[in-house]
Amino acid sequence: MNRLPKIPWYEITPENMYLNRRQLMVGAGAALSLAALAACGAEPPAAPAAPAAAPAAAGESAPPTATPDSREPAASTATDELGDPLNSFEQITNYNNFYEFSTDKESVAKIAANFPVSPWTVTVGGLVDNPTTYDMDDIRKMFEVEERIYRLRCVEAWSMVIPWMGFPLGKLLAAAGPQSGANYVRFQTANDTENMPGLRSAWYSWPYTEGLRMDEAMNDLAIISTGLYGKDLLPQSGAPLRLVVPWKYGFKSIKSIVSIELVAEQPNSLWMDAAPNEYGFYANVNPDVNHPRWSQASERRIGESGRRATLPFNGYAEQVAHLYDGMDLSKNF
Ligand code: MTE
């Protein structure tokens, strides 16, 4: 059975049509609007159930700034393939983990607001036949963007459902011509000390890095995202391009990428360096393997009260469980 996400009603709708349709809906269907609000919730997200994973960066105490973006798309009645409603644009862009800016999730949007994301280049290199430096125009021309509605499950035990715009990471890697010795992919975030105040924190081995095994990276579910809700990514969401790997804990989905390198050996990530007993290389969502400091059996969906059961591989087992055949996932956490 194919359980890939269903295509929602606003896919491939030009922005002006998307907004016009939204206005029409608002004018014509009060009942529909109420249903949409009920589905997506309107209360601000509560604090995560779990304690922060590591000591907080120095120097942040700004109050939450959940100011809705004026470009915020309407609440949607679309769902993911499990029938879960989407989180709202406001929720997705005002409750963020992006330690280069702040460890306070509700301050990231404000602190990152003026982060310069254009011009931007990303290099694809290492063990490849065609090392390339792309700017965002190249990326937009070469890789057709599609919508993928994915659940994002943070290691801190909160989750959201997000309508990403993006393209398969495998297409970008294939264009680079991987060499036979390329077993892993290493990703790196911008190291912009001028514009990313969180980089002053000495707790972490900046820049933020992450890695995937080559077959994980080539799996169709792994995407490079450039937008959400039909809009370009905002800085707090990892503009102008980020990884999204929905079957892994959210920290694998590295933001604001400047370098993608194919390598022979398993790369270390920032989190593996920070707390090797707590964060492994694989980081597959797994309700049966607890974090040393909290349970991973359940999660809090942002906008919902109560908790829901966490699914193995975040509900994507059918597409990815085979990648780990024969592996002990309690050891390869
Ligand atoms: N990427 C970078 N560069 N820096 C970060 O702090 N946080 C990660 C991940 N990518 C992070 C990052 C974590 S812990 C999570 S849960 C997700 O981004 C959160 O993505 P979101 O803020 O878009 O929901």
Residues whose N, C-alpha, C, O or C-beta is under 5 A from the ligand:
A	BS01	MTE	I92 Y95 N96 N97 F98 Y99 E100 C154 T189 Y208 Q236 S237 G250 F251 S253 I254 K255
